[in-house]
């Protein structure tokens, strides 16, 4: 650094700028995420200052975290239209949808991810309109919707960024969204499709799909009714 200041300055400026961006976003992250990103940032800046060493993977993971949506889109539901759409569904479905809508409308008032809403699981034979209902509901709430065939994903939770073949995982990819996306809200509707394929078992009771156990654990996590803090490995 002492002999090649022209090399270290751009890197150091970039690192300081990343730290500045994080400081502006810090209040939107959980305590676990704050601890993680601060450790990475401090090590990254120290390595540049002390050894003029810049590891691109640290830059990438910091930039990735900073791409997470800042907060939710405010929701003002048109209850008349929603009720008209839901009137042909059974009462049990209408009540579940009503509770779900009320929960996400309330959650959208806060930018802090301190509460985890319980999602809805649709069960039924193919062709009964499970995916259609989920996507129509998102449209009625004017929220972005992203459907994914979860049985096709190799990694659900993702792998750590310093592993030999890092992957974001389906949940992180959905949260981050496309880089060109102008408005990436944190309360988009995610439709996890083809769960039955991912959880199919053979005659020995083993998952047929390689990611079967990951998806099984994921469902146990997101379908818990109580509010829990889920640490992210990425």
C-alpha positions, 0 to 999 in steps of 0.5 A: 500500500505504501509503495503502490497507493494508486492501486489501493485507493480505488479499491479502498474508495469502493470499500468505503462506499460499500460501507456507506451504503450499508450504513444507510440500510443497516436499520432494515437488516436483522441483528444476525445479518448486521453482524455478518455484513459488518464482519465482512466489511471490516475484514475487507477494508482491513485487508486493503489497508494492510496488505493491498489485498482485494478479494472479489468474492467479498465485494460480490457478497456485500453488493448482493446483500445491498440488493435486498429490497429496502421495504414493502409496498403499501397495500390498499386492498379493494375489498369489494373486488376481492370479495367478488372474486372469492364468492365462488370459493368454499367458505374455508378458502374464503376465510383463509384468504381473508386472514392472509390478506389482513396479515400482509396488509398489516405487515406492509405498514412496517419496513422492519422484517421483525415478523414472519407471516404464515403462508397458505398451502393449497392442496388438490389434484392437478388442474384445480386452480391452485396456481391460478388462485395464488397469482390472481390474489397477487394481482388483486393486491397489486403485488408482484408475483413470482412463480417457481417450480421448486422441484427443479432447484438444486439449492433451496437455502443456498450455499455459503459465499466462500464455498467452492461453488456458491449458490444464492438459493431459490429464496435469496434469488427471489428476494434479490430479484432482477438487477434491472427491476426498478421496484423490488418490493420485499412483500412480493408473492412467491408461489412455490409450485410442484412441491409434491414432485420435490417430496416424492419418495421411493419404495424405501422411503427416500426422497427421489429428488436430490433437494427433497430433504432441503425442501422438506425442511424449508416447508417446516420452517415457513409453515410454522405459525409462531414468529421465529427468527430464521438465520440465513446461511448466505 
